[in-house]
């Protein structure tokens, strides 16, 4: 598995701790040349260096997966320089979250790849219990028919049942791409979407504003269901009710099921792995049996 840093520079000791954890799980890793670079600014190397590592990891036939060390900021800088032909010809699992939402969107749009919104080396594997083992194994192991539910944090905000292709990521990055050549693909009647959206440090009014932006941009048309992440990295407990009210206000005309609390992305608990680009079914018809089921395999196993 290739270890890369497409965005900000990580702390070397956390990278090593995360690599040690991956080795303990039976993975072989290759730390790419610029993964620990410091600078310019807060980046892990120049654009050319980060793109070089990214391309080299995809091109190497000995590599079957690519995992990021951390997020931060910088992935969007790479987009104009990525080689879609090279990546389409060498499909493999790409794993990361937060700032790497830019790369997930690009991989879906330009290369038609399923990718994985999941735990990173320094951010998650370096901390005890940082990776949710069950979803990691199901997502990367080529399983279909597995599901997430209340045990994974899922709570109902609005009942209903829907299916569609899972898309999304960090809402700040997802929304900022609108109006650029790298905007997320919109849903359609032929391919409806279920959106997963999460973030860190985003207050209730910001969620309201970002969701309104997505509505005005047409990004919620043909979206059949929405799942929000674990909001404990966004608000204190006393603001939970206000946040949920803000979300429901922004989505007051949305008729599909809405869930919240899924522990994927910015979490301080075991991080759930989500395969983006596969069909899922969101069933919030029974408050006692909430679930998001993955209807197809994300990999060939």
Secondary structure, DSSP 8 states (H G I E B T S, - for coil): -EEE-SSB---HHHHHHHHHHHHHTT---EE-TTTT--BSTTBBS-HHHHHHHHHHHHH-TT--EEEES--SS-HHHHGGG--HHHHHHT--EEEE-GGGHHHHHHHHHHH---EEE---IIIIITSTT-B-HHHHHHHHTT--S-EEEGGGT-EEEE--EEEEEEEEEEHHHHHHTTTSTT------SSS-EEEEEE-SS--HHHHHHHHHHHHHTTTTTTEEEEEEE-GGGTS-GGGHHHHHHHHHHHTTT--SEEEEEE--SS-SS-B--EEETSEEEEE-S-TTS-EEEE-S-SS--
